[in-house]
Amino acid sequence: MTVTEWATTSGINAALGRIGAGDFSGDGRGDVLWRHATRGEVWLWPMNGTTVLSETNVATVDPAYDIVGTGDYNGDGKSDILWRQLTNGRRGD
């Protein structure tokens, strides 16, 4: 089920939340990153202003990891995701 389907059928709820915003596609425009907390699915909405250009499931990550930040950590002009393991605090990016 896509983010749009979740929002249409059940509304944005506690399990599905906007995690971050940034230029994940490198096109100079802000994008929106979503994650389903219990299923671990991560979705990206590349944006053009307030228009969603597409909807892509970019990963499914073990719910034991949490997204703790977004930003261009490696200097390539695209936003990255910083992950942290909830029980031992290890990071992954």
PyMOL Python script that loads the backbone (N, CA, C, O; Angstrom):
from pymol import cmd

cmd.read_pdbstr("""\
ATOM      1  N   MET A   1       0.847  -1.170   0.000  1.00  0.00           N
ATOM      2  CA  MET A   1       0.000   0.000   0.000  1.00  0.00           C
ATOM      3  C   MET A   1       0.898   1.241   0.000  1.00  0.00           C
ATOM      4  O   MET A   1       1.871   1.307   0.751  1.00  0.00           O
ATOM      5  N   THR A   2       0.576   2.199  -0.823  1.00  0.00           N
ATOM      6  CA  THR A   2       1.371   3.415  -0.943  1.00  0.00           C
ATOM      7  C   THR A   2       0.994   4.430   0.137  1.00  0.00           C
ATOM      8  O   THR A   2      -0.009   4.265   0.832  1.00  0.00           O
ATOM      9  N   VAL A   3       1.794   5.462   0.270  1.00  0.00           N
ATOM     10  CA  VAL A   3       1.492   6.535   1.214  1.00  0.00           C
ATOM     11  C   VAL A   3       0.150   7.167   0.876  1.00  0.00           C
ATOM     12  O   VAL A   3      -0.657   7.431   1.767  1.00  0.00           O
ATOM     13  N   THR A   4      -0.090   7.410  -0.404  1.00  0.00           N
ATOM     14  CA  THR A   4      -1.355   8.008  -0.824  1.00  0.00           C
ATOM     15  C   THR A   4      -2.519   7.110  -0.439  1.00  0.00           C
ATOM     16  O   THR A   4      -3.543   7.603   0.035  1.00  0.00           O
ATOM     17  N   GLU A   5      -2.385   5.798  -0.634  1.00  0.00           N
ATOM     18  CA  GLU A   5      -3.453   4.869  -0.245  1.00  0.00           C
ATOM     19  C   GLU A   5      -3.659   4.877   1.269  1.00  0.00           C
ATOM     20  O   GLU A   5      -4.801   4.840   1.729  1.00  0.00           O
ATOM     21  N   TRP A   6      -2.563   4.924   2.063  1.00  0.00           N
ATOM     22  CA  TRP A   6      -2.722   5.003   3.518  1.00  0.00           C
ATOM     23  C   TRP A   6      -3.484   6.260   3.893  1.00  0.00           C
ATOM     24  O   TRP A   6      -4.401   6.218   4.714  1.00  0.00           O
ATOM     25  N   ALA A   7      -3.103   7.381   3.291  1.00  0.00           N
ATOM     26  CA  ALA A   7      -3.742   8.649   3.622  1.00  0.00           C
ATOM     27  C   ALA A   7      -5.199   8.655   3.200  1.00  0.00           C
ATOM     28  O   ALA A   7      -6.047   9.206   3.902  1.00  0.00           O
ATOM     29  N   THR A   8      -5.499   8.047   2.058  1.00  0.00           N
ATOM     30  CA  THR A   8      -6.866   8.032   1.546  1.00  0.00           C
ATOM     31  C   THR A   8      -7.764   7.113   2.361  1.00  0.00           C
ATOM     32  O   THR A   8      -8.911   7.459   2.644  1.00  0.00           O
ATOM     33  N   THR A   9      -7.250   5.936   2.744  1.00  0.00           N
ATOM     34  CA  THR A   9      -8.092   4.960   3.424  1.00  0.00           C
ATOM     35  C   THR A   9      -8.153   5.147   4.923  1.00  0.00           C
ATOM     36  O   THR A   9      -9.176   4.838   5.533  1.00  0.00           O
ATOM     37  N   SER A  10      -7.087   5.646   5.541  1.00  0.00           N
ATOM     38  CA  SER A  10      -7.093   5.735   6.994  1.00  0.00           C
ATOM     39  C   SER A  10      -6.608   7.068   7.535  1.00  0.00           C
ATOM     40  O   SER A  10      -6.590   7.270   8.749  1.00  0.00           O
ATOM     41  N   GLY A  11      -6.223   7.963   6.674  1.00  0.00           N
ATOM     42  CA  GLY A  11      -5.670   9.230   7.132  1.00  0.00           C
ATOM     43  C   GLY A  11      -4.244   9.045   7.630  1.00  0.00           C
ATOM     44  O   GLY A  11      -3.843   7.933   7.972  1.00  0.00           O
ATOM     45  N   ILE A  12      -3.493  10.110   7.670  1.00  0.00           N
ATOM     46  CA  ILE A  12      -2.139  10.046   8.218  1.00  0.00           C
ATOM     47  C   ILE A  12      -2.303   9.852   9.721  1.00  0.00           C
ATOM     48  O   ILE A  12      -2.941  10.662  10.395  1.00  0.00           O
ATOM     49  N   ASN A  13      -1.723   8.775  10.239  1.00  0.00           N
ATOM     50  CA  ASN A  13      -1.881   8.474  11.658  1.00  0.00           C
ATOM     51  C   ASN A  13      -0.517   8.314  12.315  1.00  0.00           C
ATOM     52  O   ASN A  13       0.510   8.617  11.709  1.00  0.00           O
ATOM     53  N   ALA A  14      -0.511   7.836  13.554  1.00  0.00           N
ATOM     54  CA  ALA A  14       0.741   7.722  14.312  1.00  0.00           C
ATOM     55  C   ALA A  14       1.727   6.765  13.662  1.00  0.00           C
ATOM     56  O   ALA A  14       2.936   6.944  13.811  1.00  0.00           O
ATOM     57  N   ALA A  15       1.244   5.747  12.942  1.00  0.00           N
ATOM     58  CA  ALA A  15       2.144   4.777  12.314  1.00  0.00           C
ATOM     59  C   ALA A  15       2.833   5.346  11.085  1.00  0.00           C
ATOM     60  O   ALA A  15       3.899   4.869  10.695  1.00  0.00           O
ATOM     61  N   LEU A  16       2.247   6.345  10.483  1.00  0.00           N
ATOM     62  CA  LEU A  16       2.805   6.921   9.260  1.00  0.00           C
ATOM     63  C   LEU A  16       3.039   8.395   9.500  1.00  0.00           C
ATOM     64  O   LEU A  16       2.094   9.154   9.719  1.00  0.00           O
ATOM     65  N   GLY A  17       4.272   8.795   9.460  1.00  0.00           N
ATOM     66  CA  GLY A  17       4.559  10.197   9.712  1.00  0.00           C
ATOM     67  C   GLY A  17       5.612  10.730   8.780  1.00  0.00           C
ATOM     68  O   GLY A  17       6.491   9.995   8.329  1.00  0.00           O
ATOM     69  N   ARG A  18       5.523  12.013   8.491  1.00  0.00           N
ATOM     70  CA  ARG A  18       6.548  12.665   7.689  1.00  0.00           C
ATOM     71  C   ARG A  18       7.804  12.690   8.528  1.00  0.00           C
ATOM     72  O   ARG A  18       7.809  13.213   9.642  1.00  0.00           O
ATOM     73  N   ILE A  19       8.855  12.129   7.999  1.00  0.00           N
ATOM     74  CA  ILE A  19      10.104  12.022   8.728  1.00  0.00           C
ATOM     75  C   ILE A  19      11.036  13.176   8.405  1.00  0.00           C
ATOM     76  O   ILE A  19      11.703  13.710   9.292  1.00  0.00           O
ATOM     77  N   GLY A  20      11.080  13.552   7.166  1.00  0.00           N
ATOM     78  CA  GLY A  20      12.024  14.596   6.810  1.00  0.00           C
ATOM     79  C   GLY A  20      11.677  15.258   5.505  1.00  0.00           C
ATOM     80  O   GLY A  20      10.825  14.803   4.742  1.00  0.00           O
ATOM     81  N   ALA A  21      12.358  16.332   5.283  1.00  0.00           N
ATOM     82  CA  ALA A  21      12.229  17.040   4.024  1.00  0.00           C
ATOM     83  C   ALA A  21      13.634  17.443   3.601  1.00  0.00           C
ATOM     84  O   ALA A  21      14.501  17.696   4.439  1.00  0.00           O
ATOM     85  N   GLY A  22      13.841  17.498   2.333  1.00  0.00           N
ATOM     86  CA  GLY A  22      15.136  17.875   1.794  1.00  0.00           C
ATOM     87  C   GLY A  22      15.136  17.596   0.312  1.00  0.00           C
ATOM     88  O   GLY A  22      14.149  17.104  -0.234  1.00  0.00           O
ATOM     89  N   ASP A  23      16.213  17.900  -0.325  1.00  0.00           N
ATOM     90  CA  ASP A  23      16.318  17.660  -1.766  1.00  0.00           C
ATOM     91  C   ASP A  23      16.944  16.285  -2.001  1.00  0.00           C
ATOM     92  O   ASP A  23      18.136  16.181  -2.287  1.00  0.00           O
ATOM     93  N   PHE A  24      16.143  15.244  -1.879  1.00  0.00           N
ATOM     94  CA  PHE A  24      16.626  13.871  -2.045  1.00  0.00           C
ATOM     95  C   PHE A  24      16.919  13.526  -3.503  1.00  0.00           C
ATOM     96  O   PHE A  24      17.737  12.648  -3.778  1.00  0.00           O
ATOM     97  N   SER A  25      16.259  14.207  -4.437  1.00  0.00           N
ATOM     98  CA  SER A  25      16.445  13.900  -5.859  1.00  0.00           C
ATOM     99  C   SER A  25      17.544  14.732  -6.517  1.00  0.00           C
ATOM    100  O   SER A  25      17.963  14.418  -7.631  1.00  0.00           O
ATOM    101  N   GLY A  26      18.020  15.788  -5.850  1.00  0.00           N
ATOM    102  CA  GLY A  26      19.079  16.615  -6.403  1.00  0.00           C
ATOM    103  C   GLY A  26      18.632  17.586  -7.474  1.00  0.00           C
ATOM    104  O   GLY A  26      19.455  18.080  -8.245  1.00  0.00           O
ATOM    105  N   ASP A  27      17.319  17.873  -7.536  1.00  0.00           N
ATOM    106  CA  ASP A  27      16.814  18.772  -8.575  1.00  0.00           C
ATOM    107  C   ASP A  27      16.649  20.207  -8.091  1.00  0.00           C
ATOM    108  O   ASP A  27      16.130  21.052  -8.820  1.00  0.00           O
ATOM    109  N   GLY A  28      17.083  20.485  -6.875  1.00  0.00           N
ATOM    110  CA  GLY A  28      16.980  21.838  -6.335  1.00  0.00           C
ATOM    111  C   GLY A  28      15.649  22.149  -5.678  1.00  0.00           C
ATOM    112  O   GLY A  28      15.437  23.271  -5.220  1.00  0.00           O
ATOM    113  N   ARG A  29      14.743  21.172  -5.623  1.00  0.00           N
ATOM    114  CA  ARG A  29      13.428  21.376  -5.002  1.00  0.00           C
ATOM    115  C   ARG A  29      13.297  20.450  -3.792  1.00  0.00           C
ATOM    116  O   ARG A  29      13.840  19.346  -3.778  1.00  0.00           O
ATOM    117  N   GLY A  30      12.577  20.915  -2.793  1.00  0.00           N
ATOM    118  CA  GLY A  30      12.361  20.122  -1.589  1.00  0.00           C
ATOM    119  C   GLY A  30      11.478  18.916  -1.854  1.00  0.00           C
ATOM    120  O   GLY A  30      10.525  18.994  -2.630  1.00  0.00           O
ATOM    121  N   ASP A  31      11.794  17.793  -1.204  1.00  0.00           N
ATOM    122  CA  ASP A  31      11.036  16.557  -1.304  1.00  0.00           C
ATOM    123  C   ASP A  31      10.598  16.145   0.099  1.00  0.00           C
ATOM    124  O   ASP A  31      11.089  16.687   1.089  1.00  0.00           O
ATOM    125  N   VAL A  32       9.681  15.192   0.184  1.00  0.00           N
ATOM    126  CA  VAL A  32       9.155  14.743   1.468  1.00  0.00           C
ATOM    127  C   VAL A  32       9.444  13.260   1.632  1.00  0.00           C
ATOM    128  O   VAL A  32       9.252  12.474   0.704  1.00  0.00           O
ATOM    129  N   LEU A  33       9.910  12.882   2.827  1.00  0.00           N
ATOM    130  CA  LEU A  33      10.219  11.495   3.159  1.00  0.00           C
ATOM    131  C   LEU A  33       9.236  11.018   4.223  1.00  0.00           C
ATOM    132  O   LEU A  33       9.039  11.681   5.241  1.00  0.00           O
ATOM    133  N   TRP A  34       8.614   9.850   3.976  1.00  0.00           N
ATOM    134  CA  TRP A  34       7.641   9.260   4.894  1.00  0.00           C
ATOM    135  C   TRP A  34       8.157   7.907   5.359  1.00  0.00           C
ATOM    136  O   TRP A  34       8.938   7.263   4.659  1.00  0.00           O
ATOM    137  N   ARG A  35       7.717   7.471   6.553  1.00  0.00           N
ATOM    138  CA  ARG A  35       8.056   6.133   7.027  1.00  0.00           C
ATOM    139  C   ARG A  35       6.886   5.555   7.795  1.00  0.00           C
ATOM    140  O   ARG A  35       6.263   6.231   8.614  1.00  0.00           O
ATOM    141  N   HIS A  36       6.596   4.290   7.517  1.00  0.00           N
ATOM    142  CA  HIS A  36       5.589   3.566   8.278  1.00  0.00           C
ATOM    143  C   HIS A  36       6.309   2.924   9.453  1.00  0.00           C
ATOM    144  O   HIS A  36       7.167   2.063   9.256  1.00  0.00           O
ATOM    145  N   ALA A  37       5.973   3.333  10.671  1.00  0.00           N
ATOM    146  CA  ALA A  37       6.726   2.947  11.869  1.00  0.00           C
ATOM    147  C   ALA A  37       6.723   1.449  12.137  1.00  0.00           C
ATOM    148  O   ALA A  37       7.746   0.906  12.552  1.00  0.00           O
ATOM    149  N   THR A  38       5.616   0.771  11.916  1.00  0.00           N
ATOM    150  CA  THR A  38       5.568  -0.652  12.255  1.00  0.00           C
ATOM    151  C   THR A  38       6.034  -1.555  11.123  1.00  0.00           C
ATOM    152  O   THR A  38       6.578  -2.630  11.377  1.00  0.00           O
ATOM    153  N   ARG A  39       5.832  -1.140   9.889  1.00  0.00           N
ATOM    154  CA  ARG A  39       6.258  -1.969   8.752  1.00  0.00           C
ATOM    155  C   ARG A  39       7.650  -1.610   8.247  1.00  0.00           C
ATOM    156  O   ARG A  39       8.263  -2.392   7.520  1.00  0.00           O
ATOM    157  N   GLY A  40       8.154  -0.445   8.619  1.00  0.00           N
ATOM    158  CA  GLY A  40       9.493  -0.038   8.224  1.00  0.00           C
ATOM    159  C   GLY A  40       9.618   0.475   6.803  1.00  0.00           C
ATOM    160  O   GLY A  40      10.729   0.761   6.358  1.00  0.00           O
ATOM    161  N   GLU A  41       8.518   0.600   6.074  1.00  0.00           N
ATOM    162  CA  GLU A  41       8.572   1.084   4.696  1.00  0.00           C
ATOM    163  C   GLU A  41       8.903   2.573   4.665  1.00  0.00           C
ATOM    164  O   GLU A  41       8.342   3.361   5.426  1.00  0.00           O
ATOM    165  N   VAL A  42       9.820   2.947   3.778  1.00  0.00           N
ATOM    166  CA  VAL A  42      10.227   4.347   3.607  1.00  0.00           C
ATOM    167  C   VAL A  42       9.804   4.776   2.210  1.00  0.00           C
ATOM    168  O   VAL A  42      10.119   4.109   1.225  1.00  0.00           O
ATOM    169  N   TRP A  43       9.093   5.887   2.132  1.00  0.00           N
ATOM    170  CA  TRP A  43       8.560   6.399   0.865  1.00  0.00           C
ATOM    171  C   TRP A  43       9.095   7.788   0.609  1.00  0.00           C
ATOM    172  O   TRP A  43       9.270   8.573   1.541  1.00  0.00           O
ATOM    173  N   LEU A  44       9.354   8.094  -0.640  1.00  0.00           N
ATOM    174  CA  LEU A  44       9.819   9.414  -1.054  1.00  0.00           C
ATOM    175  C   LEU A  44       8.822  10.036  -2.007  1.00  0.00           C
ATOM    176  O   LEU A  44       8.368   9.401  -2.959  1.00  0.00           O
ATOM    177  N   TRP A  45       8.489  11.284  -1.738  1.00  0.00           N
ATOM    178  CA  TRP A  45       7.673  12.089  -2.637  1.00  0.00           C
ATOM    179  C   TRP A  45       8.556  13.193  -3.208  1.00  0.00           C
ATOM    180  O   TRP A  45       8.760  14.200  -2.531  1.00  0.00           O
ATOM    181  N   PRO A  46       9.087  13.056  -4.413  1.00  0.00           N
ATOM    182  CA  PRO A  46       9.728  14.208  -5.062  1.00  0.00           C
ATOM    183  C   PRO A  46       8.645  15.258  -5.340  1.00  0.00           C
ATOM    184  O   PRO A  46       7.562  14.929  -5.825  1.00  0.00           O
ATOM    185  N   MET A  47       8.942  16.497  -5.035  1.00  0.00           N
ATOM    186  CA  MET A  47       7.932  17.549  -5.114  1.00  0.00           C
ATOM    187  C   MET A  47       8.303  18.620  -6.124  1.00  0.00           C
ATOM    188  O   MET A  47       9.473  18.817  -6.453  1.00  0.00           O
ATOM    189  N   ASN A  48       7.273  19.309  -6.608  1.00  0.00           N
ATOM    190  CA  ASN A  48       7.408  20.542  -7.371  1.00  0.00           C
ATOM    191  C   ASN A  48       6.470  21.526  -6.698  1.00  0.00           C
ATOM    192  O   ASN A  48       5.288  21.597  -7.036  1.00  0.00           O
ATOM    193  N   GLY A  49       6.991  22.280  -5.753  1.00  0.00           N
ATOM    194  CA  GLY A  49       6.128  23.129  -4.934  1.00  0.00           C
ATOM    195  C   GLY A  49       5.276  22.247  -4.045  1.00  0.00           C
ATOM    196  O   GLY A  49       5.803  21.475  -3.244  1.00  0.00           O
ATOM    197  N   THR A  50       3.949  22.354  -4.181  1.00  0.00           N
ATOM    198  CA  THR A  50       3.039  21.519  -3.396  1.00  0.00           C
ATOM    199  C   THR A  50       2.537  20.311  -4.190  1.00  0.00           C
ATOM    200  O   THR A  50       1.670  19.578  -3.712  1.00  0.00           O
ATOM    201  N   THR A  51       3.065  20.097  -5.383  1.00  0.00           N
ATOM    202  CA  THR A  51       2.641  18.984  -6.231  1.00  0.00           C
ATOM    203  C   THR A  51       3.577  17.793  -6.063  1.00  0.00           C
ATOM    204  O   THR A  51       4.792  17.917  -6.216  1.00  0.00           O
ATOM    205  N   VAL A  52       2.995  16.633  -5.744  1.00  0.00           N
ATOM    206  CA  VAL A  52       3.764  15.396  -5.654  1.00  0.00           C
ATOM    207  C   VAL A  52       4.023  14.908  -7.072  1.00  0.00           C
ATOM    208  O   VAL A  52       3.078  14.664  -7.822  1.00  0.00           O
ATOM    209  N   LEU A  53       5.301  14.762  -7.453  1.00  0.00           N
ATOM    210  CA  LEU A  53       5.644  14.331  -8.808  1.00  0.00           C
ATOM    211  C   LEU A  53       5.559  12.826  -8.974  1.00  0.00           C
ATOM    212  O   LEU A  53       5.202  12.339 -10.047  1.00  0.00           O
ATOM    213  N   SER A  54       5.882  12.085  -7.927  1.00  0.00           N
ATOM    214  CA  SER A  54       5.809  10.631  -7.958  1.00  0.00           C
ATOM    215  C   SER A  54       5.828  10.133  -6.527  1.00  0.00           C
ATOM    216  O   SER A  54       5.947  10.915  -5.584  1.00  0.00           O
ATOM    217  N   GLU A  55       5.711   8.841  -6.376  1.00  0.00           N
ATOM    218  CA  GLU A  55       5.726   8.219  -5.054  1.00  0.00           C
ATOM    219  C   GLU A  55       6.536   6.940  -5.177  1.00  0.00           C
ATOM    220  O   GLU A  55       6.164   6.037  -5.926  1.00  0.00           O
ATOM    221  N   THR A  56       7.646   6.859  -4.441  1.00  0.00           N
ATOM    222  CA  THR A  56       8.547   5.731  -4.592  1.00  0.00           C
ATOM    223  C   THR A  56       8.845   5.106  -3.241  1.00  0.00           C
ATOM    224  O   THR A  56       9.216   5.800  -2.294  1.00  0.00           O
ATOM    225  N   ASN A  57       8.680   3.780  -3.156  1.00  0.00           N
ATOM    226  CA  ASN A  57       9.114   3.056  -1.964  1.00  0.00           C
ATOM    227  C   ASN A  57      10.609   2.863  -2.118  1.00  0.00           C
ATOM    228  O   ASN A  57      11.051   2.068  -2.946  1.00  0.00           O
ATOM    229  N   VAL A  58      11.399   3.589  -1.320  1.00  0.00           N
ATOM    230  CA  VAL A  58      12.849   3.571  -1.485  1.00  0.00           C
ATOM    231  C   VAL A  58      13.525   2.495  -0.652  1.00  0.00           C
ATOM    232  O   VAL A  58      14.660   2.114  -0.938  1.00  0.00           O
ATOM    233  N   ALA A  59      12.840   1.998   0.379  1.00  0.00           N
ATOM    234  CA  ALA A  59      13.448   0.969   1.229  1.00  0.00           C
ATOM    235  C   ALA A  59      12.428   0.454   2.223  1.00  0.00           C
ATOM    236  O   ALA A  59      11.403   1.084   2.483  1.00  0.00           O
ATOM    237  N   THR A  60      12.733  -0.693   2.763  1.00  0.00           N
ATOM    238  CA  THR A  60      12.052  -1.181   3.950  1.00  0.00           C
ATOM    239  C   THR A  60      13.155  -1.496   4.949  1.00  0.00           C
ATOM    240  O   THR A  60      14.011  -2.346   4.705  1.00  0.00           O
ATOM    241  N   VAL A  61      13.119  -0.797   6.077  1.00  0.00           N
ATOM    242  CA  VAL A  61      14.178  -0.884   7.073  1.00  0.00           C
ATOM    243  C   VAL A  61      13.582  -1.406   8.377  1.00  0.00           C
ATOM    244  O   VAL A  61      12.506  -0.978   8.795  1.00  0.00           O
ATOM    245  N   ASP A  62      14.284  -2.324   9.006  1.00  0.00           N
ATOM    246  CA  ASP A  62      13.868  -2.898  10.281  1.00  0.00           C
ATOM    247  C   ASP A  62      13.376  -1.787  11.212  1.00  0.00           C
ATOM    248  O   ASP A  62      14.086  -0.801  11.413  1.00  0.00           O
ATOM    249  N   PRO A  63      12.172  -1.927  11.786  1.00  0.00           N
ATOM    250  CA  PRO A  63      11.659  -0.900  12.701  1.00  0.00           C
ATOM    251  C   PRO A  63      12.540  -0.672  13.930  1.00  0.00           C
ATOM    252  O   PRO A  63      12.314   0.284  14.672  1.00  0.00           O
ATOM    253  N   ALA A  64      13.533  -1.525  14.160  1.00  0.00           N
ATOM    254  CA  ALA A  64      14.480  -1.296  15.255  1.00  0.00           C
ATOM    255  C   ALA A  64      15.400  -0.116  14.960  1.00  0.00           C
ATOM    256  O   ALA A  64      16.128   0.331  15.846  1.00  0.00           O
ATOM    257  N   TYR A  65      15.378   0.394  13.729  1.00  0.00           N
ATOM    258  CA  TYR A  65      16.146   1.571  13.348  1.00  0.00           C
ATOM    259  C   TYR A  65      15.197   2.750  13.203  1.00  0.00           C
ATOM    260  O   TYR A  65      14.079   2.609  12.708  1.00  0.00           O
ATOM    261  N   ASP A  66      15.656   3.908  13.639  1.00  0.00           N
ATOM    262  CA  ASP A  66      14.861   5.118  13.567  1.00  0.00           C
ATOM    263  C   ASP A  66      15.621   6.148  12.729  1.00  0.00           C
ATOM    264  O   ASP A  66      16.851   6.202  12.761  1.00  0.00           O
ATOM    265  N   ILE A  67      14.881   6.954  11.985  1.00  0.00           N
ATOM    266  CA  ILE A  67      15.501   8.050  11.244  1.00  0.00           C
ATOM    267  C   ILE A  67      15.682   9.202  12.227  1.00  0.00           C
ATOM    268  O   ILE A  67      14.715   9.696  12.806  1.00  0.00           O
ATOM    269  N   VAL A  68      16.930   9.622  12.407  1.00  0.00           N
ATOM    270  CA  VAL A  68      17.205  10.692  13.362  1.00  0.00           C
ATOM    271  C   VAL A  68      17.597  12.001  12.685  1.00  0.00           C
ATOM    272  O   VAL A  68      17.744  13.025  13.352  1.00  0.00           O
ATOM    273  N   GLY A  69      17.766  11.972  11.375  1.00  0.00           N
ATOM    274  CA  GLY A  69      18.088  13.206  10.684  1.00  0.00           C
ATOM    275  C   GLY A  69      18.156  13.030   9.187  1.00  0.00           C
ATOM    276  O   GLY A  69      18.324  11.920   8.681  1.00  0.00           O
ATOM    277  N   THR A  70      18.025  14.134   8.486  1.00  0.00           N
ATOM    278  CA  THR A  70      18.212  14.173   7.039  1.00  0.00           C
ATOM    279  C   THR A  70      19.063  15.392   6.717  1.00  0.00           C
ATOM    280  O   THR A  70      18.988  16.416   7.397  1.00  0.00           O
ATOM    281  N   GLY A  71      19.858  15.271   5.692  1.00  0.00           N
ATOM    282  CA  GLY A  71      20.714  16.368   5.268  1.00  0.00           C
ATOM    283  C   GLY A  71      21.729  15.840   4.264  1.00  0.00           C
ATOM    284  O   GLY A  71      21.818  14.631   4.051  1.00  0.00           O
ATOM    285  N   ASP A  72      22.473  16.710   3.663  1.00  0.00           N
ATOM    286  CA  ASP A  72      23.481  16.302   2.684  1.00  0.00           C
ATOM    287  C   ASP A  72      24.783  15.990   3.418  1.00  0.00           C
ATOM    288  O   ASP A  72      25.695  16.816   3.457  1.00  0.00           O
ATOM    289  N   TYR A  73      24.861  14.803   3.992  1.00  0.00           N
ATOM    290  CA  TYR A  73      26.005  14.426   4.825  1.00  0.00           C
ATOM    291  C   TYR A  73      27.269  14.123   4.023  1.00  0.00           C
ATOM    292  O   TYR A  73      28.374  14.263   4.546  1.00  0.00           O
ATOM    293  N   ASN A  74      27.126  13.709   2.761  1.00  0.00           N
ATOM    294  CA  ASN A  74      28.321  13.355   1.983  1.00  0.00           C
ATOM    295  C   ASN A  74      28.687  14.399   0.919  1.00  0.00           C
ATOM    296  O   ASN A  74      29.623  14.186   0.148  1.00  0.00           O
ATOM    297  N   GLY A  75      27.965  15.521   0.868  1.00  0.00           N
ATOM    298  CA  GLY A  75      28.322  16.621  -0.011  1.00  0.00           C
ATOM    299  C   GLY A  75      28.048  16.409  -1.488  1.00  0.00           C
ATOM    300  O   GLY A  75      28.671  17.060  -2.327  1.00  0.00           O
ATOM    301  N   ASP A  76      27.112  15.495  -1.831  1.00  0.00           N
ATOM    302  CA  ASP A  76      26.829  15.242  -3.246  1.00  0.00           C
ATOM    303  C   ASP A  76      25.668  16.061  -3.791  1.00  0.00           C
ATOM    304  O   ASP A  76      25.268  15.869  -4.939  1.00  0.00           O
ATOM    305  N   GLY A  77      25.117  16.977  -2.986  1.00  0.00           N
ATOM    306  CA  GLY A  77      24.009  17.814  -3.446  1.00  0.00           C
ATOM    307  C   GLY A  77      22.643  17.185  -3.265  1.00  0.00           C
ATOM    308  O   GLY A  77      21.644  17.762  -3.693  1.00  0.00           O
ATOM    309  N   LYS A  78      22.571  16.013  -2.639  1.00  0.00           N
ATOM    310  CA  LYS A  78      21.294  15.336  -2.375  1.00  0.00           C
ATOM    311  C   LYS A  78      21.195  15.045  -0.889  1.00  0.00           C
ATOM    312  O   LYS A  78      22.193  14.737  -0.238  1.00  0.00           O
ATOM    313  N   SER A  79      19.980  15.144  -0.355  1.00  0.00           N
ATOM    314  CA  SER A  79      19.772  14.834   1.058  1.00  0.00           C
ATOM    315  C   SER A  79      19.962  13.345   1.309  1.00  0.00           C
ATOM    316  O   SER A  79      19.617  12.512   0.471  1.00  0.00           O
ATOM    317  N   ASP A  80      20.508  13.026   2.462  1.00  0.00           N
ATOM    318  CA  ASP A  80      20.747  11.655   2.901  1.00  0.00           C
ATOM    319  C   ASP A  80      19.930  11.398   4.163  1.00  0.00           C
ATOM    320  O   ASP A  80      19.375  12.327   4.749  1.00  0.00           O
ATOM    321  N   ILE A  81      19.859  10.140   4.576  1.00  0.00           N
ATOM    322  CA  ILE A  81      19.120   9.746   5.770  1.00  0.00           C
ATOM    323  C   ILE A  81      20.113   9.229   6.797  1.00  0.00           C
ATOM    324  O   ILE A  81      20.972   8.408   6.474  1.00  0.00           O
ATOM    325  N   LEU A  82      20.003   9.705   8.034  1.00  0.00           N
ATOM    326  CA  LEU A  82      20.820   9.210   9.133  1.00  0.00           C
ATOM    327  C   LEU A  82      19.941   8.328  10.012  1.00  0.00           C
ATOM    328  O   LEU A  82      18.908   8.768  10.516  1.00  0.00           O
ATOM    329  N   TRP A  83      20.366   7.072  10.192  1.00  0.00           N
ATOM    330  CA  TRP A  83      19.611   6.071  10.953  1.00  0.00           C
ATOM    331  C   TRP A  83      20.292   5.818  12.291  1.00  0.00           C
ATOM    332  O   TRP A  83      21.504   5.994  12.416  1.00  0.00           O
ATOM    333  N   ARG A  84      19.512   5.403  13.298  1.00  0.00           N
ATOM    334  CA  ARG A  84      20.059   4.993  14.585  1.00  0.00           C
ATOM    335  C   ARG A  84      19.333   3.742  15.056  1.00  0.00           C
ATOM    336  O   ARG A  84      18.105   3.673  15.015  1.00  0.00           O
ATOM    337  N   GLN A  85      20.094   2.764  15.501  1.00  0.00           N
ATOM    338  CA  GLN A  85      19.519   1.532  16.044  1.00  0.00           C
ATOM    339  C   GLN A  85      19.001   1.860  17.441  1.00  0.00           C
ATOM    340  O   GLN A  85      19.746   2.377  18.273  1.00  0.00           O
ATOM    341  N   LEU A  86      17.725   1.561  17.704  1.00  0.00           N
ATOM    342  CA  LEU A  86      17.083   2.020  18.929  1.00  0.00           C
ATOM    343  C   LEU A  86      17.586   1.343  20.198  1.00  0.00           C
ATOM    344  O   LEU A  86      17.603   1.975  21.254  1.00  0.00           O
ATOM    345  N   THR A  87      17.996   0.074  20.127  1.00  0.00           N
ATOM    346  CA  THR A  87      18.397  -0.603  21.358  1.00  0.00           C
ATOM    347  C   THR A  87      19.857  -0.403  21.718  1.00  0.00           C
ATOM    348  O   THR A  87      20.191  -0.339  22.901  1.00  0.00           O
ATOM    349  N   ASN A  88      20.745  -0.302  20.721  1.00  0.00           N
ATOM    350  CA  ASN A  88      22.161  -0.160  21.061  1.00  0.00           C
ATOM    351  C   ASN A  88      22.740   1.194  20.656  1.00  0.00           C
ATOM    352  O   ASN A  88      23.903   1.474  20.944  1.00  0.00           O
ATOM    353  N   GLY A  89      21.948   2.036  19.995  1.00  0.00           N
ATOM    354  CA  GLY A  89      22.380   3.386  19.648  1.00  0.00           C
ATOM    355  C   GLY A  89      23.315   3.490  18.450  1.00  0.00           C
ATOM    356  O   GLY A  89      23.719   4.593  18.080  1.00  0.00           O
ATOM    357  N   ARG A  90      23.668   2.350  17.832  1.00  0.00           N
ATOM    358  CA  ARG A  90      24.557   2.422  16.669  1.00  0.00           C
ATOM    359  C   ARG A  90      23.886   3.190  15.558  1.00  0.00           C
ATOM    360  O   ARG A  90      22.664   3.161  15.417  1.00  0.00           O
ATOM    361  N   ARG A  91      24.690   3.878  14.771  1.00  0.00           N
ATOM    362  CA  ARG A  91      24.128   4.638  13.664  1.00  0.00           C
ATOM    363  C   ARG A  91      24.420   3.919  12.357  1.00  0.00           C
ATOM    364  O   ARG A  91      25.344   3.111  12.263  1.00  0.00           O
ATOM    365  N   GLY A  92      23.625   4.225  11.369  1.00  0.00           N
ATOM    366  CA  GLY A  92      23.838   3.733  10.021  1.00  0.00           C
ATOM    367  C   GLY A  92      23.418   4.808   9.047  1.00  0.00           C
ATOM    368  O   GLY A  92      22.390   5.449   9.265  1.00  0.00           O
ATOM    369  N   ASP A  93      24.164   5.035   7.985  1.00  0.00           N
ATOM    370  CA  ASP A  93      23.771   6.075   7.030  1.00  0.00           C
ATOM    371  C   ASP A  93      24.132   5.636   5.631  1.00  0.00           C
ATOM    372  O   ASP A  93      23.887   6.367   4.672  1.00  0.00           O
TER     373      ASP A  93
END
""", "prot")
cmd.dss("prot")
cmd.show_as("cartoon", "prot")
cmd.util.cbc("prot")
cmd.orient("prot")
